[in-house]
Amino acid sequence: MPRPRLCRKIEFNPEITYFKPQDVPMRELQVIELSPEEIEAFRLRHIKDLEQKTAAKKMKTSQSTYQRILNSAYKKIAEALINGKAIKIIKNDLL
């Protein structure tokens, strides 16, 4: 039985939650969902320019967990861009 998930610190809750390819109706698109943790890890690394160790501390998680979250975000974003899928950012209901 896996350990329960720890509560990660998320400071970002986007107002815009969907991105899609232009000129393709949503009903024709597959949707890739980014979790609040994934979008926060991506934001800390690429918008705030934080190093892995600092970003992991800010999210109150280990470096290895932070790296797994960030890699998951990279993979999902790449899949959406390369394969023409929509991206849905799941809002954090706790903020």
N, C-alpha and C positions, 0 to 999 in steps of 0.2 A: 504494500500500500504506500503510495507516494506521500511525501510530506505535504502539509497544507501550504498554499502560496502565501508568502509574506506580503504585507502591505507596502507597496512602493510609493515613494513620494513623486507626485505628478503635479507640476505647476502650470501646465498649459492645457487649455480647453479651447479648441478651435471654434470659430464662428462658422467657417465654411467646412463642410464635412464630406463633400463629394467632388471628385475630379474625374473627367471623362474625356475621351477622344472627341474632337470636334466633328460635327456633321454625322454622328452616329447616335440614333435614339437610344435612350437608356434601356428600353425593353429588349434591345438586341445585344446588349453588353453583359458579359460576366462581370461580377463585382469582386474585388479583392478587398478584404477588411484589414485595416491597421488598428491594433489595440492602442489604448491610451499609453501603455508602457513603450510600445514601439515608436509611436510618434514623439514621445518625450525624449527617448534615447536619441532618435534622429535629430531632433531640434537641438539638444544639448551639444551634440557632436558637430553639426554643420551650421547652425545659426549662432550658437553661443561660442563655438570653437573651443570647447573644453576637451581636455585629454581624457582618456578612458578612466583613469584612476579618479580624477576629480568629478567626472560625470557620474560614475558609480556611487561615489560618496553622496553626491547631491540627490540621487534617486534612492539612497539608503539600501543599496544592494551590493553584492560582491562584484569584483571586476569581471569574473568569468560569466556571471549571470547577465551583467550589463552587455557584455560582448555577444552573448547568445541572443539577447533581445534585439540589439542593433543589427546583427546578421540576419535575423528573421525579417526585420523591416527592409533591409537592402534587397533581400530575395523577393519579397512581395512587390516592392516598388519596381524593381527590374522586370518582373513578370508582367506587371500591368503596362509598363511602357513598351516593352518588346512585343507583347502579344495583343496590344490594343484593348486592354480591360479597364474598367472604371475602378477608382480607388475610393473606398468609403472609410473615413476616419471615425472610429467609435468614440463618442463623447464620454468624458469622465463624469458620471453622475454625482460624484462626491464633491466636486468643486462648485 
